[in-house]
Amino acid sequence: MKSDTRDTMHINESPATFAKNSNDRGSRTGTKFLLCVVLAIVTLAVYWQVGNHQFLNFDDDVYVTDNQHIASGFTSNNIVWAFTSVDAANWHPITWLSHMADVQFYGMNPRGHHLTNVAIHTTSALLLFLLLFRMTNAAWQSFFVASLFALHPLHVESVAWVAERKDVLSALFCFLTLIFYAEFVAHRKPSQYAFSLFCFVLGLMSKPMLVTLPFVMLLLDLWPLGRLRDEQLMPSLRPRLSRTAILVVEKIPFFACSLLSGLITLFAQSKGGAIVSLAGVSFRLRSENALIAYIKYIGKALWPHDLAIFYPLPLAIPLWQVISSLSILFLLSAASVRTVRSHPYIAVGWFWFFITLLPVIGLLQVGSQSMADRYSYIPLIGLFIMAAWGVPWLTRGLRYQSIILSMLAGAIIIASAVSTWQQLGYWRDNISLYRHTIQITTDNYMIYNNLGNALAEREYLDYAILEYKNALRINPNYADAHVNLGLALGRQGNLDAAIREFRVAVREEPNNLKAHQCLKLALIRQRMSDVTSK
């Protein structure tokens, strides 16, 4: 990774500057093209193995395989459903349409669904490189950030999981939004602003996690766009606060879209029963877990190990961990603010990471996970920016700096690619993924239940029953495991035991429709058996 002293985008070049730099532009274009080709080839080579992977029984059924609206492809009714449905506790019509398109082209062959994720992810990595190169003119730093985005093991979940199409789609529209925004800043054409806003809306309709993107745009105004120093934005005699206010006002349509998306998401998640009440998870535990999660994301970004599809929420967190995490976050934030004038990329990178994680950090608890690798898909870019521009500054004056940093960056990218390739192997099917997750996590009752389902699908009923019992050993109140255990026992002919499990499930979760249906059918079957025996 080479050091580049040019940190800000030059919005308007004078004729003299243009003439001076014209000879260099052909070289920059060639470099840009070559780096794009390398980035695309490496990303596709690493991820191509997912074409041989299967669908999972964890959300892939909800999003694709058991979803009749998706399975029947594009129809007028299905398109209307995509824009009006809050199924899966979300409103993301673009994601639904994308899955319909997959079915239209590939049917239910998982290969096409997986490789579409890979294609979108690769395109997003290229767009991120072009975005950073456009704004900073720093080819190697931009390539390093885009390479880590493409190849970091934490991003495997977003790409290798068909149900996370919403992740890769939202990132694609995120980068398109920022590219058009950068062009608007450079040329001030209303059409570019409109395209930026349009892409932002498409991104929100893919995954509402993008609600924080207007704040990211404000960060980019600071660096690398340098708009707080832009004399054309405001006369130099006006106070800096006025310039900031104008930049905020400029983004009011974006903030309005974020607000609307947030309200729709709250409605969808509330209607879908995805939001956990304070009685279920206290605000104190949520706050403590949020602090710990920030540090864990940083740790896994630096050393990606023990990556799992599901991290259970702990029942309690030691106070020393909470205090330590709070102290680290405070010190990092304070240090970033102190360097905002001399090295703004540090503050921009840190607050990119911190702000974009806020919607999914767990203060509004959705589900029972403590964190998720997929949540880091866009936020980690902030940490990558800090490293790409911060390390050359920290090592300034070092002898052979360019050679050393290039070798270090190359080693990091290669290590990431190797680790990602290995991590992808665990995602080949349900049993492989869940067994790996159980090995590296503790008390993961949900994954024991999912493993039981995968074994039951293959008619390994004795092994499935064992996994359901493991789930209930950890969480005796887990209604889904009681239902699934009952189904497995019923298939073995143990109807009385199955009915007991269904009754427990109904008692633990009175609104569980599947539990009521299974109990009803089991009782009917029992009565018919009694009549037949007489």
LUMMARKOL-590178 format. One record per residue (C-alpha): residue in one letter; x, y, z. Coordinates in steps of 0.1 Angstrom, whole numbers, padded with zeros to 4 digits, always signed. Each point is the difference from the previous one (the first is absolute). Layout:
<rs>
aXYZ ...
</rs>
This chain:
<rs>
m+0000+0000+0000 k+0017+0032-0012 s-0002+0033+0018 d-0019+0027-0019 t+0002+0036+0013 r-0031+0011-0019 d-0028-0005+0025 t-0029+0021-0013 m-0020+0002-0032 h+0008+0030-0022 i-0035+0012-0009 n+0009+0025-0027 e+0033-0001-0018 s+0012+0032-0016 p+0011-0002-0037 a+0036+0002+0011 t-0004-0029+0024 f-0019-0019-0026 a+0029+0004-0025 k+0025-0010+0026 n-0018-0032+0009 s-0013-0010-0034 n+0031-0022-0007 d-0005-0019+0032 r-0037-0008-0006 g+0007-0026-0026 s+0023-0018+0024 r-0026+0003+0029 t-0027-0015-0023 g+0023-0029-0009 t+0008-0006+0037 k-0037+0002+0009 f-0010-0025-0027 l+0028-0025+0010 l-0009+0002+0036 c-0037-0005-0008 v+0008-0031-0020 v+0022-0015+0028 l-0026+0008+0026 a-0028-0017-0020 i+0020-0031-0009 v+0012-0006+0036 t-0034+0006+0015 l-0017-0024-0025 a+0027-0026+0004 v-0004+0000+0038 y-0038-0001+0001 w-0007-0022-0030 q-0002-0031+0022 v-0034+0011+0013 g-0015-0010-0033 n+0001-0035+0014 h-0016+0008+0033 q-0035-0008+0010 f-0029+0020+0014 l-0001+0003+0038 n-0030-0008+0022 f+0007+0033+0018 d-0019+0028-0017 d+0006-0013-0036 d-0033-0018+0004 v-0017+0032+0010 y+0015+0020-0028 v+0001-0025-0028 t-0007-0037+0002 d-0032+0000+0020 n-0012+0034-0011 q-0028-0005-0025 h+0002+0036-0012 i+0037-0004-0008 a-0003-0036-0013 s-0025+0010-0027 g+0022+0028-0014 f-0011+0032-0016 t-0038+0004-0001 s-0021+0032+0005 n-0013-0013+0033 n+0035-0009+0013 i+0014+0035-0010 v-0029+0016+0019 w+0008-0023+0030 a+0036+0010-0001 f-0009+0037+0005 t-0027-0006+0025 s+0012-0029+0021 v+0018+0002+0033 d+0008-0037+0000 a+0032-0010+0018 a-0006+0030+0022 n+0014+0024-0026 w-0010+0022-0029 h+0025-0005-0027 p-0018-0002-0034 i+0033+0002-0020 t+0013-0030+0018 w-0032-0020-0007 l+0001+0009-0037 s+0037-0010-0001 h-0009-0035+0013 m-0029-0002-0024 a+0024+0007-0029 d+0023-0028+0012 v-0029-0025-0001 q-0009+0013-0034 f+0035-0007-0013 y+0012-0029+0021 g-0031-0016+0014 m+0008-0016+0034 n+0036-0009-0009 p+0020+0015+0028 r+0031+0006-0023 g-0015+0030-0017 h-0013+0016+0032 h+0034-0003+0016 l+0020+0012-0030 t-0023+0030-0004 n+0010+0010+0036 v+0036-0003-0011 a-0005+0021-0031 i-0016+0028+0020 h+0027-0002+0027 t+0027+0002-0026 t-0017+0030-0017 s-0003+0017+0033 a+0037-0004+0007 l+0008+0015-0034 l-0023+0029+0007 l+0015+0006+0034 f+0035+0002-0016 l-0012+0024-0027 l-0018+0022+0026 l+0031+0003+0022 f+0023+0005-0030 r-0023+0027-0014 m-0001+0019+0033 t+0037-0004+0011 n+0020-0008-0031 a+0019-0025+0023 a+0000-0032-0021 w+0017-0023+0024 q-0018+0010+0031 s-0033-0003-0018 f+0010-0034-0014 f+0010-0012+0035 v-0034+0011+0015 a-0020-0016-0029 s+0021-0032+0002 l-0007-0004+0037 f-0037+0007-0006 a+0000-0027-0027 l+0021-0026+0019 h-0004+0005+0037 p-0013-0032+0017 l-0026+0020+0020 h-0018+0006-0033 v-0004-0036-0009 e-0034-0002+0018 s-0014+0028-0022 v+0011-0016-0032 a-0003-0037+0006 w-0035+0001+0015 v-0027+0003-0026 a-0024+0016+0025 e+0025+0029+0005 r-0006+0012-0036 k-0012+0031+0017 d+0035+0007+0013 v+0018-0001-0033 l-0028+0019-0017 s+0000+0028+0025 a+0038+0003-0002 l-0002+0002-0038 f-0026+0029+0002 c+0020+0016+0029 f+0031+0004-0022 l-0020+0011-0030 t-0016+0027+0023 l+0034+0012+0011 i+0014+0000-0036 f-0028+0021-0013 y+0003+0023+0031 a+0038+0004-0007 e-0008+0009-0036 f-0027+0025+0012 v+0026+0016+0023 a+0025+0003-0029 h-0024+0012-0027 r-0031+0013+0019 k-0025-0015-0025 p-0035-0005+0014 s-0003-0033-0019 q+0030-0014+0019 y-0017+0009+0033 a-0032-0016-0012 f+0018-0032-0010 s+0017-0001+0033 l-0033+0003+0019 f-0016-0026-0023 c+0027-0025+0007 f-0003+0007+0037 v-0037-0008-0001 l+0007-0033-0018 g+0026-0008+0027 l-0026+0007+0028 m-0024-0023-0019 s+0026-0027+0000 k+0010+0003+0036 p-0009+0028+0024 m+0033-0001+0018 l+0011+0027-0025 v-0020+0026+0021 t+0033+0014+0013 l+0014+0007-0035 p-0008+0037+0001 f+0024+0003+0030 v+0027-0018-0020 m-0005+0026-0027 l+0006+0027+0025 l+0032-0018+0011 l+0011-0001-0036 d-0007+0037-0003 l+0027+0004+0027 w+0024-0024-0017 p+0009-0007-0028 l-0024+0025-0017 g+0012+0028+0022 r-0032+0020-0002 l+0004+0017+0033 r+0029+0019-0017 d-0019+0005-0033 e-0001+0037-0006 q-0026-0004-0027 l-0024-0016+0025 m+0000+0030+0023 p+0020+0033+0000 s+0031-0003+0022 l-0012+0027+0024 r-0030-0021+0011 p+0005-0022+0031 r+0008-0037-0004 l-0033-0009+0017 s-0019+0016-0029 r+0018-0022-0025 t-0008-0031+0021 a-0036+0011+0001 i-0002+0004-0037 l+0015-0035-0005 v-0027-0014+0023 v-0028+0019-0017 e+0013-0013-0034 k-0007-0036+0013 i-0035+0006+0014 p-0016-0022-0027 f+0024-0028+0010 f-0007+0004+0037 a-0038+0000-0008 c+0004-0033-0019 s+0019-0015+0029 l-0027+0011+0025 l-0028-0015-0022 s+0020-0032-0004 g+0006-0002+0037 l-0037+0004+0008 i-0010-0027-0026 t+0027-0023+0014 l-0013+0004+0036 f-0035-0008-0012 a+0011-0030-0019 q+0021-0014+0028 s-0026+0007+0026 k-0027-0017-0022 g+0023-0029-0006 g+0007-0005+0037 a+0038+0005-0006 i+0005+0027+0026 v+0008-0013+0034 s-0017+0017+0029 l+0019+0016+0029 a-0016-0028+0021 g+0018-0025-0022 v+0034+0018-0001 s+0005+0028+0024 f+0013+0034-0012 r+0030-0004+0023 l+0010-0033-0017 r-0005+0015-0034 s+0022+0029+0008 e+0027-0021+0015 n-0001-0024-0030 a+0002+0029-0024 l+0032+0013+0016 i+0015-0035-0001 a-0011-0006-0036 y+0018+0031-0012 i+0032-0014+0014 k-0006-0035-0013 y-0006+0014-0035 i+0033+0018+0002 g+0017-0031+0013 k-0014-0022-0027 a+0009+0025-0026 l+0037-0001+0012 w+0000-0038+0006 p-0029-0017-0017 h-0004-0033+0019 d-0029-0021+0014 l-0025+0015-0025 a-0035-0014+0005 i-0034+0004-0017 f-0015+0007+0034 y+0014+0014+0033 p-0024-0005+0029 l-0008+0029+0022 p+0015-0006+0035 l-0021+0001+0031 a+0024+0023+0018 i+0033+0018-0008 p+0028+0006+0025 l+0002+0036+0011 w+0038+0002-0007 q-0007-0008-0037 v-0026+0027-0002 i+0023+0027+0016 s+0029-0011-0021 s-0020+0002-0032 l-0014+0034+0009 s+0034+0013+0007 i+0015-0012-0032 l-0029+0014-0021 f+0003+0034+0018 l+0038+0001-0005 l-0003-0009-0037 s-0027+0026-0006 a+0019+0027+0019 a+0032-0008-0019 s-0019+0002-0033 v-0014+0034+0008 r+0034+0013+0010 t+0014-0009-0034 v-0029+0014-0020 r+0019+0030-0012 s+0034-0015-0008 h-0011-0035-0010 p-0038+0000-0007 y+0000-0034-0015 i+0005-0015+0035 a-0032+0017+0012 v-0019-0008-0032 g+0009-0037+0001 w-0007-0004+0037 f-0034+0017+0000 w-0009-0017-0033 f+0005-0033+0020 f-0018+0012+0031 i-0030+0017-0016 t-0008-0026-0026 l-0001-0027+0027 l-0024+0018+0022 p-0032-0013-0016 v+0010-0036+0006 i+0021+0003+0031 g-0029-0014+0021 l-0015+0030+0019 l-0032-0009-0019 q+0003-0037+0004 v-0012-0020-0030 g+0004-0037+0004 s+0022-0017+0027 q+0034+0005-0015 s+0027+0020+0018 m+0017+0010-0033 a+0002-0012-0036 d+0028-0001-0025 r-0024+0013-0027 y-0005+0032+0020 s+0036+0010-0006 y-0003-0001-0038 i+0000+0038-0005 p+0012+0012+0034 l+0035-0017-0004 i+0008+0023-0029 g+0006+0028+0026 l+0027-0021+0018 f+0015-0009-0034 i+0002+0037-0008 m+0017+0008+0033 a+0026-0027-0007 a+0006+0009-0037 w+0007+0037+0006 g+0011-0001+0036 v+0028-0026-0002 p+0019+0019-0027 w-0002+0031+0022 l+0011-0019+0031 t+0030-0014-0019 r+0010+0032-0017 g+0038+0003-0001 l+0004-0037+0001 r+0028-0012-0023 y-0014-0020-0030 q-0035+0010+0012 s-0017-0007-0034 i+0016-0035-0003 i-0008-0010+0036 l-0036+0012-0002 s-0006-0016-0033 m+0013-0033+0013 l-0021+0004+0032 a-0031+0008-0019 g+0005-0029-0024 a+0005-0024+0029 i-0032+0012+0017 i-0020-0003-0033 i+0013-0035-0006 a-0006-0011+0036 s-0036+0013-0003 a-0006-0018-0033 v+0013-0033+0015 s-0020+0004+0032 t-0031+0009-0021 w+0004-0031-0022 q+0002-0022+0032 q-0030+0017+0016 l-0020-0004-0032 g+0005-0038+0003 y-0021-0001+0031 w-0030+0014-0019 r-0003-0028-0025 d-0030-0015+0018 n-0021+0001+0031 i+0017-0027+0020 s+0036+0012-0007 l-0009+0036+0009 y-0019-0008+0032 r+0025-0025+0013 h+0028+0026-0005 t-0021+0026+0018 i-0007-0024+0030 q+0038-0006+0003 i+0009+0037+0003 t-0030+0013+0021 t-0015-0010+0033 d-0037-0006+0009 n-0011+0005-0035 y-0035-0015+0003 m-0013+0015-0033 i+0028-0017-0020 y-0005-0033+0017 n-0037+0003-0010 n+0010+0008-0036 l+0025-0029-0001 g-0028-0023+0011 n-0022+0013-0028 a+0028-0007-0025 l+0005-0035+0013 a-0037-0007+0000 e-0002+0011-0037 r+0025-0028-0007 e-0020-0025+0021 y+0026-0002+0027 l-0028+0002+0026 d+0019-0014+0030 y+0028+0025-0005 a-0025+0028-0006 i-0018-0008+0033 l+0033+0001+0018 e+0006+0036-0014 y-0035+0011+0009 k+0006-0012+0036 n+0034+0018+0000 a-0019+0032-0009 l-0026-0005+0028 r+0027-0008+0025 i+0013+0035-0005 n-0034+0017-0004 p-0029-0022+0013 n-0024+0028-0010 y+0009-0001-0037 a-0033-0007-0017 d+0014-0007-0035 a+0022-0028+0013 h-0030-0015+0019 v-0020+0000-0033 n+0029-0015-0020 l+0007-0026+0026 g-0037-0009+0000 l+0000-0003-0038 a+0031-0023+0000 l-0016-0022+0028 g-0032-0002-0020 r+0018-0011-0031 q+0015-0028+0021 g-0035-0010+0011 n+0003+0013+0036 l-0032+0020-0002 d-0006+0004+0038 a+0035+0016+0004 a-0006+0022-0030 i-0033+0013+0015 r+0018+0008+0032 e+0026+0021-0018 f-0027+0018-0020 r-0019+0008+0032 v+0032+0015+0016 a+0006+0021-0031 v-0036+0014+0001 r+0004+0008+0037 e+0033+0017-0005 e-0010+0020-0031 p-0038+0002-0002 n+0002+0020-0033 n+0021-0027-0018 l-0023-0010-0028 k+0021-0030-0011 a-0001-0014+0036 h-0038+0002+0000 q-0003-0016-0034 c+0023-0028+0009 l-0018-0007+0032 k-0034+0000-0017 l+0012-0024-0027 a+0017-0023+0025 l-0032-0002+0021 i-0021-0008-0031 r+0025-0027-0009 q-0001-0014+0035 r-0038-0001+0000 m+0000-0017-0034 s+0026-0025+0013 d-0022-0007+0031 v-0030-0006-0022 t+0019-0023-0023 s+0014-0020+0029 k-0035-0006+0013 
</rs>
